[in-house]
Amino acid sequence: MTLSSILSPAMEYKIESEMPALEALRKLYPESSRRSLQSWLKAGRFFVDGKPLRRENETLVTGQVIRSQDHFRPSKIPGLKVLYQDRYFIVIDKPSGLLSVPLDEGKQSRHALGLLRQTFETNQIFAVHRIDRETSGVLLFARGKESEERFKNMFEKHDLTREYYAIVEGRVQDRSGTWENRLLELPSLHVVVSPEGKDAITHYEVIRKSAKYTYLKLRLETGRKHQIRVHCQMAGHPVVGDQRYGASENPLKRLCLHACKLEFKHPFTQKSMSFSAPLPGVFRALGA
């Protein structure tokens, strides 16, 4: 009793031996829980030979084709907004104050990865990049090992677009430019400029200025730890609220840095994907 192991960009699957629908879906989505598969059925995600599949105990026979929608209604997770989910990845709008992943495997902590694994009842969800606890915005997680490998390769090659919005102290003079140096993470987890570090490149554009602050759009060419925060500090304009890297004030009791956009080609379907998270409402208090 087997299923075709080849997944086409159209998300179609051919049954090779008779089996119940739920068993077939488990073969297709081994990392997903029974509850998740049942909820997807209820949401109308699956079709068999062009007709909606509704019952998990429906018998599927040799030659029938299951078609799965590329995307569907995102799951609801208390305290976490899901922007998009499909067979291969999940995109969330992470709130400030929430870890992307656990700090230490031996310590109990609330983090986005744990919330997703708990909700979907599977450990086959993986972090392929991170944003700082104090930073909010777009964050992607892979589903399944093959997806994890493809996304990690994409991030390592910087084959995507990552944009951030920051409110920084002072008035940045140039309308746009590039910050480039080498960053090294110390054992203390603090990041410094060092010839022993790795190349770090950030492109910035001034959106506007106020009497005290500059509002920046930043695009990462590389993705080093604390890259934007250190680059802003080195430029003499630390991110508002970033007392670790030189900020003199913290009016919002949070880091004024937000991952606002993530764009890439889907590593399985090659479709152009674009995800954005609106600026946190509290930024308006500082004129954002």
C-alpha positions as CSV (number, residue, x, y, z in Angstrom):
1,M,0.0,0.0,0.0
2,T,2.0,3.0,-1.3
3,L,1.5,6.5,-2.6
4,S,3.5,8.2,-5.3
5,S,6.3,10.0,-3.5
6,I,6.6,12.7,-6.2
7,L,5.0,16.0,-5.3
8,S,4.2,18.2,-8.3
9,P,4.0,22.0,-8.1
10,A,0.3,21.7,-8.6
11,M,0.1,19.7,-5.3
12,E,-1.3,16.6,-6.9
13,Y,-0.9,13.0,-5.6
14,K,-1.8,9.8,-7.3
15,I,-3.1,6.8,-5.3
16,E,-1.3,3.6,-6.1
17,S,-3.2,1.2,-3.8
18,E,-6.7,1.3,-2.1
19,M,-6.8,3.0,1.3
20,P,-8.9,5.3,3.5
21,A,-8.6,9.0,2.8
22,L,-7.1,9.8,6.3
23,E,-4.4,7.2,5.8
24,A,-3.5,8.6,2.4
25,L,-3.3,12.1,3.9
26,R,-1.0,10.8,6.6
27,K,1.3,9.4,3.9
28,L,1.4,12.8,2.2
29,Y,1.8,14.8,5.4
30,P,3.7,12.6,7.9
31,E,4.7,15.5,10.0
32,S,1.1,16.6,10.6
33,S,-1.2,15.5,13.4
34,R,-4.5,13.7,12.9
35,R,-6.3,16.8,14.3
36,S,-4.6,19.0,11.7
37,L,-5.5,16.7,8.9
38,Q,-9.1,16.6,10.1
39,S,-9.3,20.4,10.3
40,W,-7.9,20.7,6.8
41,L,-10.5,18.3,5.5
42,K,-13.2,20.3,7.3
43,A,-11.8,23.5,5.7
44,G,-12.2,22.0,2.3
45,R,-8.6,21.9,1.4
46,F,-8.5,18.6,-0.4
47,F,-10.1,17.4,-3.7
48,V,-10.2,13.9,-5.2
49,D,-10.5,13.8,-9.0
50,G,-11.8,17.4,-8.9
51,K,-14.5,16.8,-6.2
52,P,-14.2,18.0,-2.6
53,L,-12.9,15.4,-0.1
54,R,-14.9,15.7,3.1
55,R,-14.8,12.3,4.9
56,E,-11.7,10.9,6.5
57,N,-13.0,7.3,6.1
58,E,-13.8,7.6,2.4
59,T,-12.1,4.8,0.5
60,L,-9.6,6.0,-2.2
61,V,-8.8,3.6,-5.0
62,T,-5.8,3.1,-7.4
63,G,-5.5,5.8,-10.0
64,Q,-7.4,8.5,-8.1
65,V,-5.7,11.8,-7.7
66,I,-5.7,14.0,-4.6
67,R,-5.3,17.7,-5.1
68,S,-4.4,20.0,-2.2
69,Q,-4.9,23.8,-2.2
70,D,-1.6,25.6,-2.1
71,H,-2.8,27.6,0.9
72,F,-5.8,27.8,3.2
73,R,-7.2,29.6,6.2
74,P,-4.4,30.1,8.7
75,S,-4.7,28.4,12.1
76,K,-5.6,30.5,15.2
77,I,-3.0,30.5,17.9
78,P,-3.6,32.6,21.1
79,G,-1.0,35.3,21.3
80,L,0.4,34.6,17.9
81,K,-0.8,35.7,14.4
82,V,-0.3,33.3,11.6
83,L,0.1,35.2,8.3
84,Y,0.3,32.1,6.0
85,Q,0.7,28.3,6.1
86,D,1.0,25.6,3.6
87,R,2.4,22.1,3.3
88,Y,6.0,23.4,3.5
89,F,6.2,26.4,5.8
90,I,4.4,28.7,8.3
91,V,4.8,32.5,8.5
92,I,3.9,34.4,11.6
93,D,3.9,38.0,12.9
94,K,5.9,37.5,16.0
95,P,5.2,40.0,18.8
96,S,7.9,41.8,20.7
97,G,8.9,40.0,23.9
98,L,8.5,36.4,22.5
99,L,11.5,34.3,21.8
100,S,11.8,32.8,18.3
101,V,13.3,29.6,19.7
102,P,14.2,28.4,23.2
103,L,17.3,30.1,24.7
104,D,18.5,26.8,26.3
105,E,17.2,23.3,25.7
106,G,17.4,22.7,29.5
107,K,15.3,25.7,30.5
108,Q,11.5,26.2,30.2
109,S,10.7,29.3,28.1
110,R,7.8,30.5,26.0
111,H,8.8,30.7,22.3
112,A,7.2,30.8,18.9
113,L,8.6,27.4,17.8
114,G,7.2,25.7,20.8
115,L,3.7,27.3,20.3
116,L,3.6,26.1,16.7
117,R,4.7,22.6,17.6
118,Q,2.2,22.4,20.3
119,T,-0.7,23.7,18.1
120,F,0.1,21.4,15.2
121,E,1.0,18.5,17.5
122,T,4.3,17.7,15.7
123,N,8.0,18.2,16.2
124,Q,8.5,18.4,12.4
125,I,8.4,22.2,12.5
126,F,11.8,23.9,12.3
127,A,13.4,27.3,12.7
128,V,15.4,28.4,9.7
129,H,16.1,32.0,10.8
130,R,15.4,34.1,13.9
131,I,14.6,37.6,15.0
132,D,15.5,38.9,18.4
133,R,13.1,38.5,21.3
134,E,12.7,42.3,21.4
135,T,12.0,42.6,17.7
136,S,8.6,42.0,16.2
137,G,7.5,41.0,12.7
138,V,7.7,38.4,10.0
139,L,9.2,35.1,10.9
140,L,9.2,31.8,8.9
141,F,9.3,28.2,10.0
142,A,9.8,25.2,7.8
143,R,7.6,22.1,7.9
144,G,9.4,18.8,7.4
145,K,13.1,18.0,7.0
146,E,13.3,18.6,3.2
147,S,11.6,21.9,3.6
148,E,14.0,22.9,6.4
149,E,17.0,22.0,4.2
150,R,15.8,24.1,1.3
151,F,14.9,27.1,3.3
152,K,18.2,27.0,5.2
153,N,20.1,26.9,1.9
154,M,18.0,29.9,0.8
155,F,18.9,31.9,3.9
156,E,22.6,30.9,3.7
157,K,22.7,32.1,0.1
158,H,20.7,35.3,1.0
159,D,18.4,34.4,-1.9
160,L,15.5,36.4,-0.5
161,T,14.5,39.9,0.5
162,R,14.3,40.9,4.2
163,E,13.1,44.4,5.1
164,Y,12.9,46.0,8.5
165,Y,11.6,49.2,9.8
166,A,13.5,51.0,12.6
167,I,13.2,54.2,14.6
168,V,16.6,55.4,15.5
169,E,18.0,58.1,17.7
170,G,19.1,61.4,16.1
171,R,18.9,62.6,12.5
172,V,20.6,60.4,9.9
173,Q,22.3,62.7,7.4
174,D,22.4,60.7,4.2
175,R,19.1,59.8,2.5
176,S,20.4,56.3,1.8
177,G,23.5,54.2,2.0
178,T,25.1,50.9,3.0
179,W,26.7,49.9,6.3
180,E,29.3,47.2,5.9
181,N,31.8,45.6,8.2
182,R,32.6,42.3,10.0
183,L,30.7,41.2,13.1
184,L,31.8,38.8,15.7
185,E,29.6,37.2,18.5
186,L,31.4,37.1,21.8
187,P,30.9,34.3,24.4
188,S,28.8,36.8,26.3
189,L,26.4,36.8,23.3
190,H,27.2,40.5,22.7
191,V,28.1,41.3,19.0
192,V,31.0,43.6,18.1
193,V,32.8,44.8,15.0
194,S,36.0,42.7,14.6
195,P,38.3,41.7,11.7
196,E,37.8,38.1,12.9
197,G,34.0,38.4,12.3
198,K,31.8,37.6,9.3
199,D,30.8,40.0,6.6
200,A,27.7,42.0,7.5
201,I,25.9,44.3,5.0
202,T,22.8,46.4,5.6
203,H,21.3,48.8,3.1
204,Y,19.3,51.7,4.6
205,E,16.9,54.4,3.4
206,V,15.6,57.3,5.3
207,I,11.8,57.4,5.2
208,R,11.5,60.7,7.2
209,K,12.9,62.6,10.2
210,S,11.5,64.2,13.3
211,A,13.2,66.5,15.8
212,K,14.6,63.6,17.7
213,Y,14.3,60.5,15.5
214,T,14.9,59.1,12.1
215,Y,12.6,56.5,10.6
216,L,14.5,53.9,8.5
217,K,13.7,51.2,6.0
218,L,16.5,48.6,6.1
219,R,17.3,45.7,3.8
220,L,19.5,42.9,4.9
221,E,22.1,41.6,2.4
222,T,23.4,39.3,5.1
223,G,21.7,38.1,8.2
224,R,24.1,38.2,11.1
225,K,23.0,38.2,14.7
226,H,22.1,41.7,15.9
227,Q,23.3,43.0,12.6
228,I,20.9,46.0,12.3
229,R,21.3,46.9,15.9
230,V,25.1,47.0,15.8
231,H,25.2,48.8,12.4
232,C,22.9,51.5,13.8
233,Q,25.0,51.9,16.9
234,M,28.2,52.2,14.8
235,A,26.6,54.8,12.6
236,G,25.9,56.9,15.8
237,H,22.1,56.3,15.7
238,P,21.2,53.4,18.0
239,V,17.7,51.9,17.6
240,V,15.3,53.5,20.1
241,G,15.0,51.3,23.1
242,D,18.1,49.3,22.4
243,Q,20.0,50.0,25.6
244,R,22.3,47.0,25.0
245,Y,23.7,48.8,21.9
246,G,23.9,52.4,23.0
247,A,20.3,53.8,23.1
248,S,19.8,56.6,25.6
249,E,16.1,56.2,26.1
250,N,13.4,53.5,26.0
251,P,10.0,55.4,25.7
252,L,8.0,52.4,24.5
253,K,9.6,49.8,26.8
254,R,10.6,47.8,23.7
255,L,13.0,47.8,20.8
256,C,11.8,49.9,18.0
257,L,12.7,47.4,15.3
258,H,10.2,45.5,13.2
259,A,10.6,42.9,10.5
260,C,8.1,44.2,8.0
261,K,8.6,42.2,4.8
262,L,9.9,38.8,3.6
263,E,10.0,37.9,-0.1
264,F,11.3,34.8,-1.9
265,K,10.5,32.2,-4.5
266,H,8.7,29.2,-3.1
267,P,11.4,26.5,-2.9
268,F,9.0,23.8,-4.2
269,T,6.6,25.6,-6.5
270,Q,8.8,28.5,-7.6
271,K,5.9,30.9,-7.0
272,S,6.9,34.4,-5.9
273,M,5.9,34.8,-2.3
274,S,5.6,38.1,-0.3
275,F,4.7,38.5,3.3
276,S,4.4,41.7,5.3
277,A,3.5,42.6,8.9
278,P,2.0,46.0,9.7
279,L,3.9,48.3,12.1
280,P,3.1,47.8,15.7
281,G,0.5,50.4,16.8
282,V,2.7,51.6,19.7
283,F,5.2,53.0,17.1
284,R,2.7,55.7,16.3
285,A,3.5,57.2,19.7
286,L,6.9,58.1,18.3
287,G,5.5,59.4,15.0
288,A,5.8,56.2,12.9
